[in-house]
Amino acid sequence: MKAGKTVRTFTAKDGRKVTLRTIRWEDLDDLLELINSLVTERANIIRDTPVSREEEIEWLSKALALQEKGEVIYVVAVVDGKVVANSEIRRRLSGYDKHTAIIGVAIKEGFRDLGLGTEIMKTLIQLGREMKLKVLMLTAFANNTRAIHVYQKLGFKETGRIPQKFFKDGNYIDEVLMTCMLE
């Protein structure tokens, strides 16, 4: 998919306009700020150390190339000209699971509970249908009840669990595997 392509727009619960579009090179600073804000917050993401500008340049270069080849679609949420969320749908490319994809969503603090997560997930599900996928998969920290609630609301079901997968803040946390069957 082309870089910077608008996928859809909607109004958040606080009345602000949200644009969902694919990533583009100009998002570098916003994406770096987003990931590092999640690390600083100690959000429920796998990464626990800050990302350097050089690392983000390398990641974004690869991400744009993969997106251009159609292997992954990255969708960001833009509010007031700033990227405040990032998501992806990554199709399996070979083997017996080519009908499946992994999805993920990360939303900056201060932009949660505004409907962004729900709308991003609906968009990823629609992209999955357009890609003729049959199964969408995601993983979540078991204590991320807010996200798990959104996923369940949109048709995802818990289909597996890895006990004590994460060790964060002195506690073990299970990883929850969720799947959604597309018609």
Residue pairs with C-beta under 8 A, 6 or more apart in sequence:
1 22
1 67
1 68
1 70
1 73
2 22
2 68
3 22
3 23
3 24
3 25
3 64
3 67
3 68
4 21
4 22
4 23
4 24
4 26
5 21
5 22
6 19
6 20
6 21
7 20
7 21
7 22
7 75
7 123
7 127
8 19
8 20
8 119
8 123
9 17
9 18
9 19
9 20
10 17
10 18
10 20
10 115
10 119
11 17
11 18
12 18
12 79
12 111
12 114
12 115
12 116
13 113
13 114
13 115
14 114
16 79
16 80
16 114
17 79
18 77
18 78
18 79
18 116
18 119
19 77
19 78
20 75
20 76
20 77
20 78
20 119
20 120
20 123
21 75
21 76
21 78
22 67
22 73
22 74
22 75
22 76
23 31
23 60
23 63
23 64
23 67
23 74
23 75
23 76
23 86
24 64
25 60
25 64
27 60
27 76
27 83
28 56
28 57
28 60
30 76
30 82
30 83
31 56
31 60
31 76
31 83
31 86
32 51
32 53
32 56
34 83
34 84
34 85
34 86
34 106
34 108
35 47
35 51
35 56
35 86
35 106
36 50
36 51
37 108
37 109
38 45
38 47
38 106
38 108
38 109
39 45
39 47
39 48
39 49
39 50
39 51
40 50
41 109
42 48
42 168
42 169
43 106
43 109
44 140
44 141
44 143
44 144
44 147
44 168
44 173
45 106
46 166
48 168
51 59
63 72
63 74
66 72
67 73
67 74
71 90
71 91
71 93
72 88
72 89
72 90
72 91
73 88
73 89
73 127
74 86
74 87
74 88
75 86
75 87
75 88
75 89
75 120
75 123
75 124
75 127
76 83
76 85
76 86
76 87
77 83
77 84
77 85
77 86
77 87
77 107
77 111
77 116
77 119
77 120
78 84
79 111
84 107
84 108
84 110
84 111
84 116
85 105
85 106
85 107
85 108
85 111
85 116
85 117
85 120
86 105
86 106
87 103
87 104
87 105
87 106
87 120
87 121
87 123
87 124
88 102
88 103
88 104
89 101
89 102
89 103
89 124
89 127
89 128
89 131
89 136
90 101
90 102
90 103
91 98
91 100
91 101
91 131
91 133
92 98
92 99
92 100
92 101
92 102
99 132
99 133
99 134
99 135
100 133
100 134
100 135
100 136
100 137
101 128
101 131
101 133
101 135
101 136
101 137
102 136
102 137
102 138
103 121
103 124
103 128
103 136
103 137
103 138
104 138
105 117
105 120
105 121
105 124
105 147
107 116
107 117
107 120
112 146
113 146
117 147
117 150
118 150
118 153
118 154
121 150
121 151
121 154
122 154
124 136
125 136
125 154
125 155
125 180
125 182
128 136
128 182
129 182
129 183
133 182
134 181
134 182
135 179
135 180
135 181
135 182
136 156
136 179
136 180
136 182
137 177
137 178
137 179
137 180
138 151
138 156
138 177
138 178
138 179
139 175
139 176
139 177
139 178
140 147
140 148
140 151
140 175
140 176
140 178
141 166
141 168
141 173
141 174
141 175
141 176
142 148
142 161
142 173
142 174
142 175
142 176
143 173
148 158
148 176
148 178
151 178
151 180
152 178
154 180
155 180
155 181
156 178
156 179
156 180
157 178
157 179
157 180
158 176
158 177
158 178
159 177
159 178
159 179
160 176
160 177
161 174
161 175
161 176
161 177
162 174
162 175
162 177
163 172
163 174
164 172
164 173
164 174
165 173
165 174
165 175
166 172
166 173
166 174
166 175
167 173
